[in-house]
Amino acid sequence: MRKFLYKILIIIFLIFLIASISIVAFIIIPEDENDKGFMAAIVDKHELLRKSELPKMIFIGGSNAAFSIDSQMIENKFENYDVINMGIHANIGLKAMLNEIKPYLKKNDIVIAVPEYEQFYGSLANGAEELVFLVSYAPSNVLYLDIKQFFSILKYYPKFSRRKIHLLLPRITGEESFDSIYKREYFDHNGDFVGHLKMESQDISNSHLFNETLILNDESIAYLIGFSKYVEEEGAKFFLDYPCVPNGQYSKYKNQIDKVDELLRKEIESNIISYPRDNTLPEDQFFNTVYHLNKEGRYRRTIKLIDDLEQKIFQ
């Protein structure tokens, strides 16, 4: 009996130790303006929301929005708005993506959600490792977390801590280790990611939209619908656009994609500015994943997006 209790105490101690190390990584290693990591762009995006004086046109999504929208083109067309791209990473989760703009939402703003299709399947909407980064860089977001998101944070806390310490090492040693395009500095003044625009596209034949075993998440559908009502109640306008994906990927996952569209149209059809089948491009228009457009694809996607906005919002 004593041996059993001893083992239990050891396990509790180890859990406490891991949690303590994680908390130290959160608190003792603060974020700062010199943080060059990709996710640190969260700080800059929140600053764009905070300092905006004009009505805002806010794009919400994961990296599909970050890589594939030219906000400056849109802002040039709709000059009475500050266009702000909040897209950064799908693993923040749909719930947190939507909620993080709530403190900045004002009357006459326009909110355009462009969530990846995976947000509506499985549990991605609750977030993964990148959700921990969001709360780290913008702590006020913890106020909007539900129990499922808290469990996601607990699950990914150790991995986040290891990654955060790895990101800290260059600051301690003075040696830069960022050899990737995924850097904070490659986000522009509207929040668009532009680090890939002069680079050659990569083979995306092994990149896919879905894990086909995932089940449709009705909660994600309901959450987005509920958020649309919240935006309208605040005196702003909500619209939904679908991400641009390769033609072949849409054909392959047509049933899953169209099911999402069908369920959303039952409740918010007047808020949807496009059809999934219309937001597709040839594979050679993509940079390195099925959601990241290259320079030409980004231009074509933005031209269509502007046309959709004119017809649906500004007609």
N, C-alpha and C positions, 0 to 999 in steps of 0.2 A: 504493500500500500504506500509506504514511504517512497519507494522508487518511482511509483506512478506519479505521486504528487511532485516529486523532484523533477521529473520530465516535464510535467505541466508548467512548473515554475520556470524551467529553462526556456520553454517555448514562449511563454508570456514575456520573458526578459528579451528574447531575440526580437519578438514583434515590437516591443517598446524601443529597442535599440534602433531598428530599421526606421521606425516612425520618427525617432529623435534626430537621426541623421538627415532624414528628409526635411524635417522642420528647420534644421540648421541650414540646409541648402536653400530653403525658402527665405529665411530671415537674415542670416549672417552674410549671405552672398547676395547683396541687393542688385537690382537692375540699375543701370546708369546710362547716361547719354552716349557713352562710348561703346556700348554693347553693339556689335556688328552682326549679330545673329539674325537670321531670316525672320524669326518670330518677334524680334524686338521692334519690328515695324508696327506692331500693335500700338505702341506708344505714340508713334507719329500719326497713325490713322485717327486715334482718339483726339489728338491735338487738332487735326483738321476739322473734326466735328465740333470741337469746343470753340474754336476761333471763328467759325463761319458766321458772317453777318447777313448774307443773302439767304433766301430760302434754299434748302439743300435738296439735291437729288442724290440719294444714297443707294449705292448698289451693295447688296448683301450676298455673300456666297463664299465658297471655298476658293481654292487656287484657280478654278475655272474662271472666276470673275477677275482675279488678280492678273492672270496671264493674257486674257482674251478680250479685254475691253479697252478702248482708247477713250478715256474720260475727257481728255482735252478736246477731241473732236466733238464729243457730245456737248461739252460746255461752250464751244464756239457756236454751236447751233442754237442752244437754249441759253442765251446770255444772262438771263435773269436768275440763274441758279448756280450755286457752287456744287459741282459734281464731285462726289467723294466715293471712292471705291474702297469698301471695307473688306474685300476678299483677301484671304491669305492662305487658309488651309482647311480642307474639309473635315479634318479630325477635331476641330474645335467643336463640331456638332451643330446641327440645325438650331437647337434650342438656344445655345449661347450666342450663336451668330445673330439671331433675331433680338435677343434681350440686350445685347451690349450697346445697342444704339438708343435704348429707351431714355436714358438721362439727357440725351441731346436732341430728342425729337421735339419739333416745334410746329405750330400751325403753319399750313401751306407747304410744308416739306413734302417731297415725293420719295417713297421708299420702294425700291424695286428688288425683290428677292430673286436670286438666280442660283438656287441650291443644286448641288450635284444629285443625280438620281439616287445614289446610294443612301442619301439621307432618309429615304422613305422605305428602306429595307434593312432588316437587322436592327442593330442597336447603335449605329453610328450617330444618330441624332443626339444621343446622350454624351457624346464626346469621347476622346481618347487622350493620348499623351499631350497633344497640343492644347487641350482644354486647360491643363495644369499651367501651361505657359500663359494662356489668356488671363487666368486668375492672378498669376505672378506679376505680369506686366500691368494689369488693370484690376487691382484688388476689389474694386467696388462691384465687380461682376459676381462675386460670391453671394451677394444679396439675392440674385435671381436663380441660383441653383436649386434644383429639386433633388429628392433623395437619390434618384438614379444617377444624376450627374455627380453627386458626392461620392457614390460608390465607384464611378469611373475615375475620379480623382484619386481615391485611395488605391485603386488597382494600378494606376500608372505612376504613382508617386515615386517609387524607387527608380524606375527607368528615367523619369524626369530628373531626379537628383543626379544620377550618373551623367546624364547628358549636360546638365547645367554646369557641373564641375568641369567637364571636358571643355565647355565653352569658356569657362573662367581661366583655364590654364594659360592661354596667350596673354592675358592681362597680367598674370603673375610673372611669367618668364620674359615677357616683352617680345616674344616670337609670334608672328602671325601664322595662323594655320588655316585661314579661310581661302581655299583654292577653288571653291564652288561658286556658281553664279547665284546660289541661294544666300544672298546677303541683304541686309537692311538697306544699304546704300542704293540698291537697284530698284527701289520703289520711288516713283516720281512725286511731284507736288500734288497730284490728285489721288495718290494711293495706288496707282497702277504699277504692276511689275514690268520693267522694261529691260532687264538684264539679258534677256534671250533674243532680242530683236535683231541683232547683227550676227547671230550665230547660225550655223547650219542645223537643219532639222535632223533628228535622230530617228532610228527605226522604232516604230510604235506597234509593230505586229504582235508583240507579246503583252501589250497593255490592253486591259479589258475593263468594261464598265462594272460588271457584276460578278459576285460570287453567286452562282445560280442556285445555291442551296438556301439562300437567305429568304426569309418570309417577309411579306409586306407588313410594314409597321403602321397600323391604323392611328397610333398615337401621334406619329409625326405629321400625318395628314391633318388631324384635328388641331395640333399645335400651330401649324401654319395658318389654318383658317382662323383660329382664335387670335393670333397675332395680327392678322389683317383687320379684324374688328377693332382691336386695340388702337391701331394706327388711325383708323377712321374716327374713332372716338376722341382722339387727341387733335382732331382738326387737320390732319395730314392725309395724304392719299397713298394707298398701297396697291402695288401691281406685282404680278408674277411673270417672269420670263423663264424660259427653259435654257439650259446650257447648250452650247454648240458641241456636237460630237461627230465622229466620222460616220459617213453614210453606212458603212458596213456594220458598225456597232449598233446603230439604230435598228437596222434590219434584223440583226441577231437577237437583240433584246426588246424587240418591238412590243411584245405582249406585256412585259414588266413595265416599260415606259408608258405605254398607252393606258395601262390600268391606273397609274398615278394621275395622269391627266384627266381620266374619266371621273375619278373620285373628287378631284379638286374642282372640276367644272360644275359638279352638282351643287357646290356651295358658293364658289366665287368666280364663276365664268366671266363676269363683267370685268374682273380684275386681271385676267390673263391676257397678255399682249401677243402671244404667239402659240403655235402648235409645235410639239416636239419634232414632227416630221419635217418642219420647215427650218429648224435650227440644226442643220447638218451640212458638212462640207467634205470634200475628198480627203483621203488620208494624208496627201502631200501638203495639206494646209496646217498640219499639226506639228508641234515642236518636239516634245519628248513624252507626252502621255496623251490619252484620248480626250483630255480636257484642256490641254495647253496648246493654244494656237500659235503658229509662227507669225512673222510680220505680215505676210500677205493674208493669212487667214484671219488675223486680228482686224485688219482693215476691212475685209469683206464682212465679217461678223458685226463690226461697229456700224457700217453703212446700213445694214439691214436693221440693226437695233434702233438707229435713229429714225428710219422709216416707220418701224413699228410704234415707236413712241409718238411720232407725229400723228399717226392714224388713230391711235387708241387714247392718247392723253391730251394732245394739243390740237385736235381737229376742231 
